[in-house]
Amino acid sequence: MVQSQHLKSLHTQLLAWVCNLNLIVASSSPLAKPLVSLLQQSKTHKLLAIITNPDKPIGRGQKIEPNSLAAWASDEKIKTYKPSNDSELLNLINELSPQLVITIAFGKIIPEHLLSIPEFGWINVHFSILPKWRGAAPVQWAILSGEKTSGISIFKLDKGMDTGPIYLTHEVVLDSKAKSDEVLLALSDIAAAKTLECLELIHAQKEPHPQPIDGASIAPKFTKNDGKIDWQKSADSIYNLYRAISHNPGVWTNFNEQRLKIDSLSVLDVEQNLKVGEVLINDESFFVGTGMGAIEILRLTPSGRNQMSASEFIRGLTKRTGLYLG
């Protein structure tokens, strides 16, 4: 009986030792926080460090500051490294000797010669059901395209952009009013748990499956110019643009000689007979005609000024008729 208990104890210790993976998380986004927190609490795996981007100038004063993930990691006393080039990254990987590197919203293509250094390679947490929406902004493109679902894919990195074989996927239904930052935040919580599940697959030597050939699409990063509203499009399309990128880089329109950043808007349920881009001021409400339907602007930021409500903006107008946006 004592021998049996001793063998059982040894077996438990052996499993704990075998399951233990020494890990690095590479990210430049706060979306990695749930995963990092979960790995810190894990009794099975050891988080060696976070790798993130170097500090850079921020804001009008161009003060050199860490990104929000690095600042959080510093507060949490998590060891963090900021290699400035591929050579420094190579040296760091060799020095820390992780068995696996997990990337999540890192924003950097990993050179092929680095991928084979860790025993189990590199895996990536991607916010779409691959091969759809490969690239930097998958959730934003899914919302912009009016899709009903999104999700996560965890795959093994190869030399391509989000082309590696997949360990697992998890699909979610998109709320028709949810904005991209809200969706990404929810997905990051799911991704943390699913990544631990993926680690068990890797430990069990389960092989990832190749991505499907059909259905691939690209989700490149958005620029500020992408945020300009085309009032000839339908109200629903404009609303999807707002949901997709109002958080970053923002949506905007021209009004006379100034740019208006649109911080909050909604699709108008009541039919309004307005021309494309035509403004209707009704009491303290701000309506705009589109190619199909109308939009109500709720909050906005005129160029060089602070954010304000539509009613505050209206009170500052000297003319309330014959106005157009575009």
C-alpha positions in Angstrom: 0.0 0.0 0.0 2.8 2.4 0.9 4.7 1.4 -2.3 1.5 2.0 -4.3 1.1 5.5 -2.7 4.8 6.2 -3.4 4.4 5.2 -7.0 1.3 7.4 -7.3 3.2 10.3 -5.8 6.1 9.8 -8.2 3.6 9.6 -11.1 2.0 12.9 -10.1 5.4 14.6 -9.8 6.4 13.2 -13.2 3.3 14.5 -14.8 3.8 18.0 -13.3 7.4 18.0 -14.5 6.5 16.8 -18.0 3.6 19.3 -18.4 5.7 22.2 -17.2 6.6 24.5 -20.1 8.9 27.5 -19.9 7.1 30.2 -21.8 7.5 33.7 -23.2 4.6 35.9 -24.2 5.4 38.4 -27.0 2.9 41.2 -27.4 2.6 45.0 -27.7 -1.0 45.1 -26.7 -3.1 45.1 -23.4 -5.0 42.3 -25.0 -2.3 40.0 -23.7 -3.1 40.8 -20.1 -5.6 38.0 -19.4 -3.2 35.4 -20.9 -0.2 36.7 -18.9 -2.3 36.8 -15.7 -3.5 33.3 -16.2 0.1 32.0 -16.9 1.3 33.7 -13.8 -1.3 31.8 -11.8 -0.5 28.5 -13.5 1.0 25.7 -11.5 1.7 23.8 -14.7 3.6 26.3 -16.8 6.2 29.0 -16.0 6.1 32.4 -17.6 9.8 33.5 -18.1 9.1 37.0 -19.4 7.2 39.3 -21.7 8.7 40.6 -24.9 7.3 43.8 -26.2 8.2 46.8 -28.3 10.8 49.4 -27.3 9.6 52.6 -25.6 8.7 55.4 -28.0 7.7 59.1 -28.1 4.1 59.7 -27.1 1.7 62.6 -27.5 2.4 66.3 -28.3 5.4 66.4 -25.9 6.9 63.3 -27.6 7.9 62.0 -24.2 9.5 58.6 -24.3 7.1 56.1 -22.6 6.5 52.4 -22.5 3.4 50.9 -24.2 0.4 50.2 -21.9 1.3 46.5 -21.7 4.9 47.2 -20.6 3.7 49.8 -18.0 1.2 47.2 -16.6 3.9 44.5 -16.5 6.2 46.8 -14.6 3.5 47.5 -12.0 3.0 43.7 -11.7 6.7 43.1 -11.4 6.8 40.9 -14.5 10.1 40.6 -16.2 9.9 42.5 -19.5 12.3 42.8 -22.4 12.2 45.3 -25.3 14.5 44.2 -28.1 14.9 46.9 -30.8 15.9 44.6 -33.7 16.0 40.9 -34.8 19.5 40.5 -33.6 18.6 41.5 -30.0 15.5 39.3 -30.2 17.7 36.3 -31.3 20.1 36.9 -28.4 17.2 37.2 -26.0 15.6 33.9 -27.1 18.9 32.1 -26.8 19.5 33.6 -23.3 16.1 32.8 -21.9 15.8 29.4 -23.6 11.9 29.2 -23.7 10.4 25.9 -24.8 7.6 27.9 -26.5 6.9 31.5 -27.4 3.3 32.8 -27.6 2.6 35.8 -29.6 -0.6 37.8 -29.3 -1.1 41.2 -31.0 2.7 41.6 -31.3 2.5 43.5 -34.6 5.8 42.0 -35.9 6.6 39.2 -38.4 9.1 36.8 -36.7 12.1 35.9 -38.9 12.0 32.3 -40.0 15.4 31.4 -38.4 14.0 32.3 -34.9 10.9 30.1 -35.2 12.8 26.8 -34.7 14.9 27.8 -31.7 12.3 27.0 -29.0 11.6 23.3 -28.6 8.0 23.6 -29.5 8.4 26.7 -31.8 6.1 29.7 -31.7 2.3 29.9 -31.6 0.1 32.9 -32.3 -3.3 33.9 -30.9 -5.2 35.5 -33.8 -8.6 37.1 -33.6 -10.5 35.5 -36.5 -11.4 32.1 -37.8 -8.5 31.5 -40.2 -7.9 31.6 -43.1 -10.3 34.5 -43.1 -9.0 37.9 -42.1 -5.3 37.3 -42.0 -3.4 40.5 -40.9 -3.4 43.2 -38.3 -7.1 44.1 -38.0 -9.3 41.0 -38.3 -12.1 42.0 -35.9 -12.3 45.5 -37.4 -12.6 44.1 -40.9 -15.2 41.5 -39.8 -17.3 44.3 -38.3 -16.9 46.6 -41.3 -18.0 43.8 -43.6 -21.2 43.3 -41.5 -20.3 39.8 -40.4 -22.3 38.1 -37.7 -19.5 36.0 -36.2 -15.8 36.4 -35.3 -13.5 34.2 -33.1 -10.0 33.2 -32.4 -7.5 30.8 -34.0 -4.4 29.5 -32.3 -1.8 28.3 -34.8 1.9 27.5 -35.2 3.9 30.3 -36.7 5.6 29.8 -40.0 7.3 32.2 -42.4 3.9 33.5 -43.9 1.5 36.0 -42.4 -1.0 34.1 -40.3 -0.6 31.0 -42.6 0.6 28.4 -40.2 -1.2 25.2 -39.2 -4.0 25.5 -36.6 -4.3 23.9 -33.2 -7.7 25.1 -32.4 -10.4 27.7 -33.1 -13.3 29.2 -31.2 -16.2 31.1 -32.9 -18.3 33.8 -31.2 -21.5 35.6 -32.3 -21.0 39.4 -32.8 -23.4 41.7 -31.1 -24.8 44.0 -33.8 -23.9 47.1 -31.7 -20.6 46.0 -30.3 -17.5 48.0 -31.3 -14.2 46.4 -32.2 -12.4 47.3 -28.9 -15.3 45.7 -26.9 -15.2 42.6 -29.1 -11.4 42.3 -28.8 -11.5 42.7 -25.0 -14.1 39.9 -24.7 -12.0 37.7 -27.1 -8.8 38.3 -25.2 -10.5 36.7 -22.1 -11.6 33.7 -24.1 -8.1 33.5 -25.8 -6.4 33.2 -22.4 -8.3 30.0 -21.5 -8.1 28.6 -25.0 -4.3 29.1 -25.0 -3.9 26.9 -21.9 -6.0 24.3 -23.7 -3.7 24.6 -26.7 -0.7 24.1 -24.4 -2.1 20.8 -23.3 -2.5 19.8 -27.0 1.1 20.6 -27.6 2.2 18.7 -24.5 0.2 15.7 -25.8 2.1 16.0 -29.1 -1.1 16.7 -31.1 -0.2 18.0 -34.5 -1.9 21.2 -35.8 -3.9 20.9 -39.0 -3.1 22.9 -42.2 -5.3 25.9 -42.9 -8.0 25.5 -45.6 -6.9 26.7 -49.0 -10.3 28.4 -49.8 -11.7 31.4 -48.0 -8.5 33.3 -47.2 -8.8 37.1 -46.9 -6.6 39.9 -45.7 -7.2 42.4 -42.9 -4.6 45.2 -43.2 -4.1 47.9 -40.6 -6.4 50.9 -41.0 -5.1 54.4 -41.6 -6.6 57.8 -40.6 -7.8 58.3 -44.2 -9.8 55.1 -44.0 -11.9 56.8 -41.3 -13.4 59.4 -43.6 -17.1 58.9 -43.9 -18.6 58.5 -47.3 -22.1 59.8 -46.9 -23.2 58.2 -50.2 -23.0 54.8 -48.5 -25.9 53.4 -46.5 -26.5 54.3 -42.8 -25.8 50.7 -41.9 -22.5 50.7 -43.7 -21.4 54.0 -42.0 -22.5 52.6 -38.6 -20.3 49.5 -39.2 -17.3 51.7 -40.1 -17.9 53.6 -36.8 -18.1 50.3 -34.9 -15.0 49.0 -36.6 -12.5 51.9 -36.2 -14.0 54.7 -34.1 -11.7 53.5 -31.3 -8.6 53.6 -33.5 -7.8 55.4 -35.8 -11.2 57.1 -35.6 -14.0 58.2 -38.1 -14.4 61.8 -39.3 -16.0 64.1 -41.9 -15.5 67.6 -43.2 -17.8 70.4 -42.2 -17.1 73.7 -44.1 -13.4 74.2 -43.6 -12.9 72.0 -40.5 -12.6 68.3 -39.7 -15.1 66.8 -37.3 -14.1 63.6 -35.5 -17.3 61.6 -34.8 -17.1 60.0 -31.4 -20.6 58.6 -31.2 -23.4 58.0 -33.7 -26.4 55.8 -34.3 -28.6 54.8 -37.2 -31.9 56.7 -37.2 -35.0 54.6 -37.0 -37.4 57.3 -38.2 -37.4 58.0 -41.9 -35.9 61.4 -42.9 -36.1 62.8 -46.4 -32.5 64.0 -46.5 -30.0 64.3 -49.4 -26.6 62.6 -49.1 -24.6 64.5 -46.5 -27.4 67.0 -45.8 -27.7 68.1 -42.1 -31.0 68.5 -40.3 -31.0 70.3 -37.0 -34.1 69.3 -35.0 -34.1 71.1 -31.7 -30.8 69.9 -30.3 -30.5 66.8 -32.4 -28.0 66.5 -35.3 -29.2 64.3 -38.3 -27.3 63.5 -41.5 -28.6 62.0 -44.7 -26.8 59.0 -46.3 -27.2 57.0 -49.5 -29.9 55.0 -47.7 -31.3 56.1 -44.4 -30.0 58.7 -41.9 -27.5 59.0 -39.1 -27.7 60.8 -35.8 -24.5 62.2 -34.5 -24.4 62.1 -30.7 -20.9 63.3 -29.8 -18.1 64.9 -31.9 -14.7 66.6 -31.6 -14.1 69.6 -33.9 -10.5 70.1 -35.0 -8.5 71.8 -32.3 -11.2 71.6 -29.7 -12.4 69.2 -27.0 -15.0 66.5 -27.4 -18.6 67.7 -27.0 -22.2 66.6 -27.4 -24.1 67.3 -30.5 -26.3 69.8 -28.6 -23.2 71.7 -27.5 -22.0 71.8 -31.1 -25.4 73.0 -32.3 -25.6 75.8 -29.8 -22.3 77.2 -31.3 -23.7 77.3 -34.9 -24.5 80.7 -36.4 -26.4 78.9 -39.3 -28.7 75.9 -38.9 -30.0 75.3 -42.4 -28.4 74.5 -45.8 -25.6 72.6 -44.0 -23.8 69.6 -45.5 -21.1 67.2 -44.3 -18.6 65.6 -46.7 
